[in-house]
Amino acid sequence: MAYCGNRLLLAAAVLLFGITGAAAEDAQVNTIQDIYRHLRTCWRPPSPAKARPIDITVVVSFNRSGDILGHPRISYESAEASENDRLQYRIAVMEALQRCTPMPFTDAMAGAAAGRPFAIQFRSRKTSPPTQERRA
């Protein structure tokens, strides 16, 4: 019963004080959603003084040990982004991948994720621009 009380106190402390970045980065990755959560802990977008906020997507694969397999590929960048914006965000994405790898996969997730491509969205804009598409 004391064990349950300790777990409740720990959960309350985490909610009250938040998990530090280092603790979140050290958590084991056991699901596909955990991959995305883990990468978000490493994301540091460029400051607004360096680049305007844009959205960028990278396709990346991992091997069983959690290292990047091959070369990450940028598959999307906001259309209105300048060349400087694109460069700054590409650098920030690659730095996030460096901070987060090797990915701390559980044994089960290592086998499931190895070699599979993941499209990771890094969103920095508050809202997406309106589209010209109209629905009938």
Disulfide bonds with the S-S distance in Angstrom:
Cys42-Cys100 1.81
